Amino acid sequence: MDLPTPIADFVEANARLDIDGMLKPFLRDAVFIDNCKHFAGQAAIRQLFEEEVIPVKAIFTPETVRKEDADVVVEGPAHGDFPGSPLRFTYRFTLVDGAIKTLETTV
């Protein structure tokens, strides 16, 4: 799948459950919107990963990618040790200067 580099880096790090690698593509002031909950800045995003991604081993597997206006929309399942796994997610990325500025996830 032809994903922009910061998105590919995020997905690859997520597959390894590597928090530092997952954070690396994000701008320092990035915002992660997880089902309407906002996490602003890398420290808040790290906490989200530490509390809600790593403990349940949530790994996202992209199946489709498309451009919508200035955003990159990636869809696919996430599997892990959580109720309903796997769940199908939509990840909407806004990229700025080769990095992730905003990531919004919805089920």
N, C-alpha and C positions, 0 to 999 in steps of 0.2 A: 504494500500500500504506500502511496506517495504522500507522506505527511510532511509538513514543514518541519525543519530541524528542531525547533524548541518543543513541538508537540511530540515528535518521534522520541526525543530525549526523555520527556516526561513519561511516555508510555513504556519505554524500555526500562527506566528506573522503577516504575510501578511494578513491572513484571518481576523485578528482583526484590521488591519491598524495601527499596533503598531510599530512605527519607531525604538524605542530602542530595542524591541524584534527582529526586522528584522536585526538590526546591530549586535546584540550579537554574532551570529555564525561566523561572519567574522573576520579574522585576522586583526590586526591594519594596515598592509600594503597591504591588499587585493585589487584586481582590479575587478571592475564591468564593463563589456563591453556590452553596450546597443545599439544594432544595429550599431556597429562599432564606437560608441563614448566611450572613455575610461574615467573612473572615478577611480582614484588611491587614496587609503587610506580611512579610515572611514569617515573623514570629507566630502570628495567629494561624497562618497556614500550616506551619510546622506542628503546632498543637493539634490542629484538626487531623493531620496525618497520624500523629502519635496516639491520639485517642480514638479515632474512628476508622482508620484505614488499616494500620499495622495489626492491631489486636484481632481483627476479623479476617486478616489476610485478603483484603479486597483487591482484586486484580482486574483491571479493565482491558478488554480485548477489542480493539477497533475492527469494525466490519465495513463501514462505509465512511466516506469523507466527501464533503461538498463545501463550496463557498456560498455564503449568504451575505450579501453586501460586503462589509469589511471583515466579517467573521469567518472562521473555519469551524464547521460543524462536523463532529465525529460521533458516530453511533455504533453501539455494540453492547455485548453483555459484560457484566462484572460478576465474577464469582468469588466465593470465599465462605467463611464460616459465619454467615448471617442469614436471618429468616428470608425465605423466598429465593435464595441463591440458585441459579444465576438470575439477576435482574437486568433488564435492558435499559441502558442509559443513553442520554444525549449529552455530549460535552460540547459547549459552545466556547471557543477560544477567540479572544481578541489579542492580536499580536502587535507589538510596537517595538521598533528597532531590533528585531530579531529575538524578542523575548515575549513571554506571556504576560500581558497586562491584566487580563480578566479571564477567568474560567468559571463558567456557570454550568452546573450539572443538574439534570432533571431525570426523573424516572418515567 
